[in-house]
Amino acid sequence: MKQFYFLIPFLYFTLISFGQETKADSLQKHLITVSKKNEKLETYLQLIINHQDQISDSLNLEYLNNALLLSKDLKNSRYESITYGYYASRHRYMRNKDSALYYVRKAKSISLKTKDYLQYLDDVNLEAIIYSEFNEVNKAILLCKNTLKLIKKEKIDNQGVSRIYVRIGSGYFMQENETEALDYYIKAINYAEKHNQASVKLEALRGLTWINIDNKNYRKAKKYAFEGLITASSKEMKYEEASMYRILGTLYNKTKQYDSAFIVQKKSLLYFDNIDNIYMQFDLNNQIAYTLTESGEFNKSLDYASKALSFAEKTKDTSLIISSNISIAESSLGLKDYNKSLEILTKSKILSDKLKDFPSYTKVYLLDALYRAHNSNGDYKNSLVFLEKLKSHNDSVNEQKLTNKVLSIETKYQTEKKEKENLDLIAEKAAQETLITQQSKRTWQLSVALVIALLGLGIIYYYFRRNQKQKNEIETQKNKIENLQKELHHRLKNNLAFIDMFISLAKGKFTDIGYQEKLTELQNRISSMFEVHEQLFQKKNITSINPNTYISKLANNVKKAYDKPNIKIVQNINTTEEFDSQTSFPMGIIINEFVTNSYKYAFNKDQQGEIKIALDDTDDDFQLTLSDNGKGLPQGFNLDSIETFGLDSIKLLTQEYKGTFSLDGNDGVVLKITLPKQAA
């Protein structure tokens, strides 16, 4: 089943932070006391942009009106354009297309008049989204392509350009022109990486994932999905992370991994329930209904499909209502309630025939359901009718895809042909230049003295060039080695992130706290290795890392995992010398194990605890001292018969890297480690 692949790129919702009621309240109180117009305007916009979920609809409209008046009064065109954009978004959510377009065009005219191209491209992006959501995809594509002409003419180079590329890609994808969509998604990613725009890159990665799912290239789809998931998770972009989980759910369904699909879909639904996003609530309930139907859990499936219908009805979007009704019919079919299933599907078919732009993927889903429902009910005549319609529709879609591919190949052929013609011209010109050179040499040979001089200069030049070539080769080899090392660190970092993601999924399957803690400890150990590659990859010098930054990250990871505010970590780093890549691994694991053990065992509940991490160095060694002011070690503790995994790991690592190890547990725990600067 091809579910609502295209929904995410066109839902332009403001990202919402949780636990900010106090901030919203304080901003509203600030409005009462503030007198400066500039400050008041900025406060209105903060409330509108960041806290609209915490204020009533009427109050939100009042703030918008006030912000517009103030921005006009202050002649602040940027804020005026932004405010009109939020008016447009407001009408868009109310499904009022004409009003939404009116306000976004007002926003565009202001930003274009003032040549505020960054804001202008955001306004164009919003207008294209509105067109797409109201099934006018051609207009969205044309708008963005005309904007590309302006970008080229004005030599615009800002982060808004990548949004235009991704919007064109999404438009072509909605039209099932995947060849063009692929091209623009890749352009969007390249531009987004140039301007460090994670959100646009993620939207393009989602598109690439859907394209590969649609073409049954599931391995590649999984690669893009996990790349997006890792990016979103590392940037703490919760909306994007939930969106990638949603896509993974579809991917797992396609590969018949229904248990995994259900886990990631529930994760995604939990987030969208929290922010009350009805489009995503509809879609995920609908997807979960499909997952459960495929798993044979028809009663549960019917519950989720009914929830999907309630959200679809809130949107007043007939296509979504039909889609959720199909899911209800599918569940009823599984429960052998054939009459109910056929009744729902027949009504849905009548509704879909009245729609001007009924989505192709939903049409396939509906025809397939009608064919199977009639077949299950023993009505083979009508079953055959819908099977023929389904076949005819699929043939037309495949023919269009084939046409797109032929056009793409023809374009590549013409490009290669032109390049060949250019190469022939270059070769002809080179031949002419060679002939002229040979004639000149014959003239020079008439003078013996000049020939001798030239030979002398030639010898000198030869050795100079050879020396220069050797230098260039050395530099090239050095760059190649550095690039290979960077690639290695990048791949290892991604692999560690994948492992961490799989552990997170595994944690979702266990309710036992003991299992949860063990898996969390394992994630922290992986994190200590991940941080090495993360920092090496970000630096020009990829052979060493800053100990202060590295140790801070490790300590914070453990701190987040255990969430014990009564325990604090104190760092005292007295070395300016960096860790090489070999030393950083044992250092990271040792620090992680000690701090984890201290958090778990050193302190009584609610005891105010302190964990210290100190690092000094000599000419040859790093001296690491780790301590806590907790309960200390039990009486009779024998260092030579260590059985705890953490301390055993520390001891073995120290020995492996030819360091020294001492432990004192009389007053708290004090661990002293010495490691050579060039780890063995």
Protein Blocks (a to p, Z undefined) as FASTA:
>chain_A
ZZdfklmmmmccdcddehilmmmmmmmmmmmmpmbfklmmmmmmmmmmmmmmmpcfklmm
mmmmmmmmmmmmnopaklmmmmmmmmmmmmmmnopaklmmmmmmmmmmmmmmnopaklmm
mmmmmmmmmmmmnopaklmmmmmmmmmmmmmmnopacfklmmmmmmmmmmmmmnopaklm
mmmmmmmmmmmmmnopaklmmmmmmmmmmmmmmnopaklmmmmmmmmmmmmmmnopaklm
mmmmmmmmmmmmmnopaklmmmmmmmmmmmmmmnopaklmmmmmmmmmmmmmmnopaklm
mmmmmmmmmmmmmnopaklmmmmmmmmmmmmmmnopaklmmmmmmmmmmmmmmpmblcfk
lmmmmmmmmmmmmmmnopaklmmmmmmmmmmmmmmmmmmmmmmmmmmmmmmmmmmmmmmm
mmmmmmmmmmmmmmmmmmmmmmmmmpmklmmmmmmmmmmmmmmmmmmmmmmmmmmmmmmm
mmmmmmmmmmmmmmmmmmmmmmmmmmmmpmbfklmmmmmmmmmmmmmmmmmmmmmmmpmb
lmbccfklmmmmmmmmmmmmnopakbccddddfbfbdcdfklmmmmmmmmmmmmmmmmmm
mpcghiacdddddddddfkbccdddddfbebpaehiafklcfbfklmmmmmmmmmnopac
dddfkgocaddddddfbdZZ
